[in-house]
Amino acid sequence: MSKKIANYIIETLGWIGVILILGGYYLLATDAIHSRSWEYHVMILIGSTFVGIVSYRKRNFQPVALNVIFVILAIIALSRLYLQ
């Protein structure tokens, strides 16, 4: 795979991540989903993972730290939902 194609794929995943995070927040803010729903936390988990990967590749470490924390919080929330 060429470097240009790999960069395109990574950038696309980053934008998908942004859409998932903003989409999850929009659904939460409009009461379409509940803050304890697994869908919301999965959207945040996947979105933050993708944005974190793009930020890491660009050596922009503040968003990496933020998204690692979001991933950890989403995993904790999903674990709590699963164990209930």
Secondary structure, 3 states (H helix, E strand, C coil): CCHHHHHHHHHHHHHHHHHHHHHHHHHHHCCCCCCCCHHHHHHHHHHHHHHHHHHHHCCCHHHHHHHHHHHHHHHHHHHHHHHC
